[in-house]
Amino acid sequence: MIFMLCALLAGFTSASVLGWLGTVFYLIAYFLLSIRKLKANSILYHFMNLAGAIGMIVHAFFLEDHPNIVVNLVWGGIAVMAMIMILSKKT
């Protein structure tokens, strides 16, 4: 919340801030997966990918970047499907 307020005061748009947050989520998720701190079948990993996708979609929508919107919609959809599959196996 403080990061978003500072970024807005510095002249960034809300869409830009969300795009950067999405990028950070993607990169941290991939880094943690790569160093084996997260597993590919963990809810947290897929939640971070979903959060990244949402941030990137908002930013791409603002820029009217349709290919980026599509790829992140698919990426987010995959994350949602993976979370549903993981949760359904636990019950």
Backbone hydrogen bonds in HBPLUS format (Angstrom, degrees):
<---DONOR---> <-ACCEPTOR-->    atom                        ^
c    i                          cat <-CA-CA->   ^        H-A-AA   ^      H-
h    n   atom  resd res      DA  || num        DHA   H-A  angle D-A-AA Bond
n    s   type  num  typ     dist DA aas  dist angle  dist       angle   num
A0005-LEU N   A0001-MET O   3.06 MM   4  6.30 161.4  2.09 148.2 153.0     1
A0006-CYS N   A0002-ILE O   2.91 MM   4  6.14 166.1  1.93 155.6 159.0     2
A0007-ALA N   A0003-PHE O   2.90 MM   4  6.07 160.3  1.94 149.9 155.9     3
A0008-LEU N   A0004-MET O   2.90 MM   4  6.08 157.3  1.95 149.2 155.3     4
A0009-LEU N   A0005-LEU O   2.96 MM   4  6.17 156.6  2.01 147.7 154.3     5
A0010-ALA N   A0006-CYS O   2.93 MM   4  6.15 134.0  2.15 139.6 152.3     6
A0012-PHE N   A0007-ALA O   3.01 MM   5  5.50 156.5  2.07 158.1 150.5     7
A0011-GLY N   A0008-LEU O   3.10 MM   3  5.27 160.7  2.14 105.3 110.7     8
A0017-VAL N   A0013-THR O   3.01 MM   4  6.33 160.7  2.05 154.6 159.3     9
A0018-LEU N   A0014-SER O   2.96 MM   4  6.21 163.0  1.99 151.8 156.3    10
A0019-GLY N   A0015-ALA O   2.90 MM   4  6.08 148.5  2.00 141.7 150.9    11
A0020-TRP N   A0016-SER O   2.93 MM   4  6.22 157.0  1.99 150.9 156.3    12
A0021-LEU N   A0017-VAL O   2.88 MM   4  6.16 157.9  1.93 150.5 157.2    13
A0022-GLY N   A0018-LEU O   2.87 MM   4  6.03 153.8  1.93 144.2 151.5    14
A0023-THR N   A0019-GLY O   2.97 MM   4  6.24 153.5  2.04 143.7 150.8    15
A0024-VAL N   A0020-TRP O   2.93 MM   4  6.22 158.0  1.98 149.6 155.3    16
A0025-PHE N   A0021-LEU O   2.92 MM   4  6.22 161.3  1.96 152.1 156.6    17
A0026-TYR N   A0022-GLY O   2.98 MM   4  6.24 166.4  2.00 153.5 156.6    18
A0027-LEU N   A0023-THR O   2.95 MM   4  6.17 169.5  1.96 155.6 158.3    19
A0028-ILE N   A0024-VAL O   2.89 MM   4  6.00 168.0  1.90 156.7 160.2    20
A0029-ALA N   A0025-PHE O   2.94 MM   4  5.98 164.4  1.97 150.7 155.7    21
A0030-TYR N   A0026-TYR O   3.00 MM   4  6.19 164.8  2.02 151.1 155.3    22
A0031-PHE N   A0027-LEU O   2.89 MM   4  6.00 159.7  1.93 147.5 153.8    23
A0032-LEU N   A0028-ILE O   2.86 MM   4  6.00 171.9  1.86 156.3 158.2    24
A0033-LEU N   A0029-ALA O   2.98 MM   4  6.13 150.6  2.06 144.1 152.6    25
A0034-SER N   A0030-TYR O   2.88 MM   4  6.03 156.5  1.93 146.7 153.4    26
A0035-ILE N   A0031-PHE O   2.98 MM   4  6.29 146.9  2.10 152.6 160.9    27
A0037-LYS N   A0032-LEU O   2.78 MM   5  5.00 152.1  1.86 160.7 161.1    28
A0038-LEU N   A0032-LEU O   3.14 MM   6  5.44 142.6  2.28 120.8 116.6    29
A0036-ARG N   A0033-LEU O   3.12 MM   3  4.97 157.6  2.18 102.9 107.6    30
A0042-SER N   A0039-LYS O   3.05 MM   3  5.35 151.3  2.13 121.3 118.8    31
A0046-HIS N   A0042-SER O   3.36 MM   4  6.72 165.6  2.38 150.2 152.9    32
A0047-PHE N   A0043-ILE O   2.75 MM   4  5.93 152.2  1.83 155.4 164.9    33
A0048-MET N   A0044-LEU O   2.89 MM   4  6.06 159.1  1.93 151.5 156.2    34
A0049-ASN N   A0045-TYR O   3.10 MM   4  6.41 149.7  2.20 140.9 149.3    35
A0050-LEU N   A0046-HIS O   2.87 MM   4  6.11 151.9  1.95 143.9 151.7    36
A0051-ALA N   A0047-PHE O   2.83 MM   4  6.11 162.2  1.86 153.4 158.0    37
A0052-GLY N   A0048-MET O   2.90 MM   4  6.06 154.7  1.96 142.3 149.7    38
A0053-ALA N   A0049-ASN O   2.87 MM   4  6.07 156.4  1.92 145.4 151.9    39
A0054-ILE N   A0050-LEU O   2.92 MM   4  6.19 161.5  1.96 153.6 158.0    40
A0055-GLY N   A0051-ALA O   3.08 MM   4  6.29 167.7  2.09 150.4 153.3    41
A0056-MET N   A0052-GLY O   2.98 MM   4  6.17 161.6  2.01 150.6 156.0    42
A0057-ILE N   A0053-ALA O   2.80 MM   4  5.96 152.3  1.87 150.7 158.7    43
A0058-VAL N   A0054-ILE O   3.03 MM   4  6.27 165.6  2.05 154.7 157.3    44
A0059-HIS N   A0055-GLY O   3.18 MM   4  6.40 164.5  2.20 146.3 150.4    45
A0060-ALA N   A0056-MET O   2.83 MM   4  5.96 163.6  1.86 149.4 154.7    46
A0061-PHE N   A0057-ILE O   2.77 MM   4  5.87 154.5  1.83 151.4 158.5    47
A0062-PHE N   A0058-VAL O   3.07 MM   4  6.29 156.7  2.13 145.6 151.3    48
A0063-LEU N   A0059-HIS O   3.07 MM   4  6.40 145.4  2.20 143.6 153.2    49
A0064-GLU N   A0060-ALA O   2.85 MM   4  5.82 108.0  2.38 135.7 153.7    50
A0065-ASP N   A0060-ALA O   2.83 MM   5  4.87 167.8  1.85 145.3 147.4    51
A0064-GLU N   A0061-PHE O   3.10 MM   3  4.84 150.8  2.19  96.5 105.5    52
A0069-ILE N   A0065-ASP O   3.03 MM   4  6.34 150.0  2.13 149.4 158.9    53
A0070-VAL N   A0066-HIS O   3.00 MM   4  6.25 164.7  2.02 157.3 159.8    54
A0071-VAL N   A0067-PRO O   3.01 MM   4  6.26 172.3  2.02 153.5 155.1    55
A0072-ASN N   A0068-ASN O   3.09 MM   4  6.11 157.7  2.14 143.5 149.6    56
A0073-LEU N   A0069-ILE O   2.85 MM   4  6.02 144.0  1.98 147.4 158.0    57
A0074-VAL N   A0070-VAL O   2.99 MM   4  6.24 162.4  2.02 155.7 159.6    58
A0075-TRP N   A0071-VAL O   2.91 MM   4  6.07 160.1  1.95 141.8 148.1    59
A0076-GLY N   A0072-ASN O   2.87 MM   4  5.88 161.3  1.90 139.7 145.0    60
A0077-GLY N   A0073-LEU O   2.86 MM   4  6.00 150.5  1.95 141.1 150.1    61
A0078-ILE N   A0074-VAL O   2.85 MM   4  6.14 153.5  1.92 153.0 159.8    62
A0079-ALA N   A0075-TRP O   3.07 MM   4  6.36 155.4  2.13 144.0 150.7    63
A0080-VAL N   A0076-GLY O   2.94 MM   4  6.25 156.2  2.00 149.2 155.3    64
A0081-MET N   A0077-GLY O   2.91 MM   4  6.14 166.4  1.92 151.5 155.2    65
A0082-ALA N   A0078-ILE O   2.87 MM   4  6.05 159.5  1.91 151.1 156.9    66
A0083-MET N   A0079-ALA O   2.96 MM   4  6.19 157.4  2.01 147.4 153.3    67
A0084-ILE N   A0080-VAL O   2.95 MM   4  6.22 158.8  1.99 153.0 158.8    68
A0085-MET N   A0081-MET O   2.95 MM   4  6.19 159.8  2.00 149.6 155.0    69
A0086-ILE N   A0082-ALA O   2.90 MM   4  6.12 160.1  1.94 150.8 156.3    70
A0087-LEU N   A0083-MET O   2.89 MM   4  6.04 169.0  1.90 151.9 155.1    71
A0088-SER N   A0084-ILE O   2.87 MM   4  5.97 151.2  1.96 146.3 154.5    72
A0089-LYS N   A0085-MET O   3.19 MM   4  6.32 138.8  2.37 141.2 150.0    73
A0090-LYS N   A0087-LEU O   3.25 MM   3  5.25 137.8  2.43  95.9 107.1    74
